Amino acid sequence: MNSRQLVLRVITAFDKRPGNLERMMEHALYGLHIDHRDRRLVFEMVYGIVRRLATLDYMIDRYVTDEKNRRDHLLRRLLRIGLYQLLYLDRIPDHASVNETVLLAKADYRGKGLAGTVNAVLRNVIKNKKQVEFPDPQKDLTERLAVEFSHPRWLIERWLSVYGLARTRKLLVFNNEKPSIYLRRTIRSMSRQQFEADVRMLCDSPCGYRDLYYRLKKALLPENIQLIRLGYCNVQAPSSGWVVAMLDVAKGDHIIDLCSAPGGKTVLMAELAGDPGTICSCEVNFTRLRKVVEAAESMHLRTVFPIVADGNFPPFDGIFDKVLLDAPCSATGVLHRHPEARWIRTVKDLERLVKVQETLLDSSVKLVGEGGVIVYATCSVEPEENERQIERFLVRHPEFILDQCPGAVPEQFIDDNGYLKITPFDHGMDGMFAARLRYVGSTSTDTR
C-alpha cells in the first residue's frame, strides 16, 4: 500500500465517521513499515485535506457539473486528494499530482471508471487555478470566510460577533497554518548546555517558560528524534508551559492534575516539584491515563501517581497544595493542531462542555486547604468556557478569590482582568486561557 492509498483510507474513514484524526492515523499505520518520507507525506496530506475540506469541496462543485458525479463519494475523495496536491503542495509538480491521483483511482476497483473524470477535472483546475473565484463578501461575508478559510459558518459567526473581522481573519489564517512542533527539554536529566549542543542543527533558540521550549526547524516526526526516546525532552507547545507557570510550582508541592492526559503538564509539574513532591494524575479513561504513565516513564519520573478517577467525584479531600484543572473544552484555540475539531464540534457541544467544566470546578474546591490554589485552564477562545466560567464560579464560591498571576508569567499574556490569555490573533501562539484561584477561608456561604 503506497502513501496515497493510505491517505484515501484515512479520508474515507473520516468521511464515514468523523473523529479523532490522531487515532485514525495510528490505526491506519499500525503494523506498516513505510519510509519516513512517505509517512510525513501521509500526515501532511490527511491533516491538510481535513483542514481545507470546505475549500476543496467548493472547488470540486465548481468543476464537477454532473449531479451524479457530485454525489459520488469516492470521486469526491479522489478529487480532494488531487486538488490538495495541486493547490497546497508546491513541491509536487502538477503533472505528478494528476498522474498519481489517476493511478490511485485505477488501483481501486470501484474507481477505475472514475479515472477519466479525475484526469479531466484536475487538468481543468491546472488551467484555471489562478482564476479561482470565492463567494462575494459583499453579498455574504460569512460564506466567503467559510469557503476561503474552510471553517463552519457557526464558528465564524460567533467569532465575528465576539472578536470582529480583523481578529477573526487572523484566527482563521492561523488555524490553517501547519503547526510548529516544539521540544520541551528536561530540567533534571540533562544540562541546558548539553541539550542545546545536541539540538543546535534541529531547533531554534529557546523560548517559553524558563526557556524550556525549542521549535523544530526541520520537518521531523517526533518518533524519529532520539532525544525524545531517551527521555531528555518531550513534545509540548509553549502555551502549555505558561499554564504550568500559573501554578508557581515549588519544591515539595503536592499537586493533583484532575484531567491529566496526555501528560505533558503532569511531567513538567513533577520535575518542578522534585522528589519531595507528588503529582496525583487523574483520568476517567484508562487508555488516556496510560498516555500519562508513558510520559512519566519516558522521563524517568517516580513521583507521578496515576489514578483512574472521575474528576467530578475525586477520591480525596483537602490534601493538596495545588490543583490543575485543564478542563475538557471546545479546543477552538488549537484548531491548527486538531483540524477535525472544526467539523465535529457543534453549538450543543459547547453548551454541554460549559456544564462539564462547571461541575469539575465545583468538585475541585474540596481538594485544597486554606491558601491552596486551583488553576483552571482551557485551550479555547470562547468566553463562555473562560472568563464567564470563572465569573460564575466566584459568585458560587466567595471563599475563593482570583489570585494574581505569578511573576514568571509575562505581562503580554495577562489581560486586564488578571487572566492568562494567549490567543492566536494577538500572540500567534496556541490559544490558552488560565485563571489562578486561591482559597482564602470559610465564609457563611462556603459550599465546600
N, C-alpha and C positions, 0 to 999 in steps of 0.2 A: 504493500500500500504506500503510494507516494504522498507527498506533503499536501497537495491539493485535494486528494481523495480524503485525507484526514480532515481538512477544512470543511469539505462538503458533509462529512459525517457529523461533525460537531454542530454546524449550522442547521442541519436537518433536525438534530436532537433538540436544539434550542427553539426552532420553529414549532415543533410539536409540543414541547413542554418547556416554556421559558423558565430558567432557573439559574443557579449559581454557575457562572462560566468556569471558575477555577475547578470546581468538582467535575464538571463535564469534560474539561481538558484532561484532568487526572484519569478519568475513566477511559477516555479515547486513547490515551498514550500508554495506558498500563500494559506492561509486558512487551512493548515495542522497542526495538533498538534502531533508532533513526539518528542520522547525522545531526550534530548540534546546530548546523546552519539551517537545515530543514526544520528542525524543532523551533528555532527562532521565527522562521517564516510562518509556520502554523500558528504560533501565538500571535504574531503581528496581524495576520490576516483575519483570524477569528475575532480577536478583540476589535480590530479596525472595522470589520463588516458590521458587527453589532453596534459599535459606536456610531457609524454613519448610515444606519439602516434606513431612516426616513429619507435621506438624500438619495441613496441608491434606488429605493423603490420609486421615488418621484421620477428619477431618470428613466427607469425601466418603463414606467407608464407613459412617458413621452415618446419613447422609441418603439414600444410594442403596442400596436393599434388593434390587433385582433383580440377580441374579448376572450376567446377560448385560450389563447396563449397567455393572456394576462392572468387567467385563473389557474394556470399550470404551475403548481408549487415547485416542481423540480426545475423547470425552466427559469423561474424567478431566482432560485438559489444559485443556479449556474451563472446567471447574468450578474447577480450580486458579486460573485467571486471574480468574474472577468472585469466588471466595472470597477471594483475596488482597486484592482491592479492598474487599470488604465488611468484612474483619476488620482490615486493616492500613493502609488508605489513607483516613484520616478526611476528607481534603479533597474526596474524590469522593463525592457523595450516593449513598445506597443505590440509588435508582431508576435513576440513571445507570449505576451498575455493572452492574445487571441488564440494562438495555436494551442497553448496549454489548456485553455478552457474548452476548446473544441474537443481535444483529446479526452478531457475529463467527462464530457458528455458522452462520447463514444464508448468510454470504459464502463458506463452504467447501462445495462440492457434496457432500462426504461428511458434513457436519454439519447439513444442512437438516432432516433427520429427527430431529435431536437438540435442536433449538431449544426445543421444548415441555418436554422434560425439564430442560434447563438453566434455563429460566424457573421451573419449579415448584420445583426444588431450591433455587435461590438465594432465592426468596421465602420458602420454608420456613425457611431459615437466618436471614433477617432477623427473622422472628417469634421465633426461639428462640436467637439468638446470645448473649444474656446468660445463658443457662442451659446453657452447654457443660459437659459432664462429662468430665473426663480420667480415665484409669485410676487406681484406688485405690492410693496409695503404700504403704498398709499391706500390701497383697497383693503388689505388685511395684514397688518403688521405682525400679528401673532403667527399667522400662517407662513409668512415669509421667514421669520426666525425659526419656526418649527422645521421647515424644509431645509433651509440653508445650513442650520446648525444641528439638525437631527435630534430634536427633543420633542416630547409630547406637549401638546398645547396647554394642558392644565398646569404643568410646571412653569412654562413661560408666562402664562397669565398671572400666576402667583408672584413670580419674581418681578415682573413689570410693576405690579401694584405695590410691592414692598420696597424694591430697590431702584426702580426707574430703568429707563432704557440703557443708559451708558453702562451701569454696573451689570445689568442683565446680560448685555452683549459680551462684556469681559468674562462673565461666568460661563457663558456658552462656549466662547473660544477656548477657555481653559479646559473645560470638560472634554473637548475633542482633541486635546494635545496628548501625545504619547507620554505617560507619566515617567518622571525620573525615578531611578532606583537609588536608594541611599543605604550605605553600610553604617551601622551603629557599632562603634568599636567597644570592646570590653573595657571595663575600668580596672579590673583586677588581674587578669591573666597575662597581659602583655603591656609593655610600656607604650606610651604615646609615640615616642620617637621610633621605636621598632615597628609599630603598626604603620606609621606614615611612610617609613622607608619601604615597607613591603607593598604598599598600595600606590606609591607615587606615580606609577605608569597607568594605573587604572582609574584613579579618583581625583576630583578637585580638592581644593583646600577645605579644611574642616569648617563646620558651621553648626548652628543649633545649640541646644542646651549643653553647657560645659564643653563645647567644641567636640562633641562625640559623633557627629554625622558627616559622612563623606559621599558626595554624589558620584556615581559611576559615570565615567566619560565614555566607556565603550559599551556596546550592546552585548552584554553577557547575561546568561541565565544564572540566577543565584546558586543553583545546584552545582554549577561548574567552578565556583570560587572556593579554593582550598581553605582560605581563612575562615569561611563560614563552617565548613566541615570540621575544622579543628576547634571550633568554639571561641574564636578570637573576635567574632563580630556576628551580628545578625542583620536582617533587613528590616528597617523601620524608617518611616518618614519623620523629618524634624518636627513637624507639628505635634506628633505623638509625644515627643520628648518634652515639649512645653507643658503638656498636661501633667506629666510626672513632676515637672518643676513646680507646679501649683501645690503639690503635697509638701514640698520642702522636707523631703525625707531626711531624717537624722539617724546616725548610728544607733542601733538597738531598737529602732521603731518596730512596733508590732502592727502590721497593716493587713487589712482584708481587701481583696480585689473581687468585687461581687460578680462581675461579668468579665472574666479574665481572658478568654480566648481572643486571639491566637497566642497571647503570652508575651508579646514584646514589651509592654509596660510592666508586666509582672517581673520579668527578669531584670529590667533596669532598676526597679524598686528594690529587688533583692540585693543587687550589687551595692546600691547606695546605703541600705540598712546594715549591710555587713553580717558577719557571723552571729553577733549577739541578737540581731533582729530576726523576725519571722514574717513571711508573706503567706497568708492563707488565700489560696487561689480557688475560687468557686466557679462552677459552671453547672448548669442544669442538664447538659447533654454530655455523655461520657466521651463521645467521639471528639467533640470540641475540646473537652478537658485534656484529652490525650495530646493535642497540639501544644498545650501549655507545658505538659510534662516533658515533651520532646524538646521544647525551647529551653527549659531549665536544665535538662540533662546535657544538651549540646554545649551549654556554657558552664557545665560542671558546678551547678549551684545546688547546695544541700539545705537551704533554708526556705525553699518553696514547698508548701504543704497543700497538695491538690485535694479538693473535696467536691464530690458530686452533690450539689445543693441548689435548691431553688432560691434565688435572691429575694423572692417575695416572702420566704419563710426561713431566714438564715438561722442556723442552729447555734447561735451564740448570743451573748447579752453583755454589752458594756465592757468588753475586754480589750478593745483595740484602741491604739493611739490615733489611727487614721483609717479612713475608708475611701477607696476609689470605686466610684460607680460610673463606669464607662458604659453608659446605658445603650440598649438597643435603640436604633434610630433609623430615620429615612436615608441616611448616608448621602444627602444631597451635597455635602461638601467634598466628597471624594468620588464623584461620578466618573472622573477620568480614569480612576483605578478599577471601578466596577461599572462599566458602561451598561451592563444588562439591567442595572437597578432602575434606570430611567424608564425602561419599558415594562418593568414588573410592578413598581410602586403605583399606588392609586391614592386618591384623596382619603378614602376609607382607611387605608393602611396608616396614613399619617395620623388620623384621629385615633386609631387603635393604639399606635405607638405612644402617643401622648399619655394615654391612660396607663399603659405598661410602665412608662417612666415615672409617673406619679406614684404608682404603687411601690415601685422599687425604692424611690426616695423616702417614702414614709416608712418602709421596712428598715431602711439603713439607720434611722435615728437611734435605735436602741443599741447599736453596735459600739458606740463611743461613750466614754465618760466625760465629766466636765473638762472643758478645754480641748476636747477631741475635735478632729477635723474630718469633714466629708468633702471630697472633691467630686462634683457631678460634672460629667463630660459627655459630649456627643461629637460626631463628625457630620453634623447637619448645619445648614444655614437657615433653617426655618425658625422664626421667632417663637412659635408655639412650643417647640421642643427645647428651647434655650432660655432666653430672658423671661418669657412669660411663665415657663415652668418653675423657675426659681422664685419669681414674684409670688406665685400661688403657694409655693412651699413655705415661704417666710410668713405668710398670713396664717397658715395652718399650724406653724411651729415657731412661735415667738421666742422659744428657748434657744433658737439658733439665730445667728447674725451672718450677714455677708461679710466675710473677712477680707482684708487686703491681700492682693496678690503678693507673693514673696518677692524679695528684691532681685532674685535671679531672672525674673520674667521681664523682658524688655518692655519699655513703655509703649512702643509701637504696636504691641499685641494686646494692650489693655484698653478697653473702651471707656467712655465717660462714666459708666455705671460701676466700674471696677471688675468687669468680667474679662477673662481671657477670650479674645475673639479674633481668630485668624481666618481670613477669608481669601478665596481665590482672586476676587476682584480688587481687594486692597493690598494684598501681600504676594500674590502669585504663588501661593502655597496651598497644600491640602487644607480644606476648611475644618476648623476645630473650635469648639466652644467649651469653656470650663468655668465653674463657679466654686469658690472656696467657702465652705460653710462651717462656722465654729459653734460648738455647743457651749453656751455661756451659763447654763444652770437652769434649774427648775423654775417654772412660773406657775401661776394659778391655772393656766390653760395648757400646761405641759401634757402632751398627748402620748408620751412615751409609756 
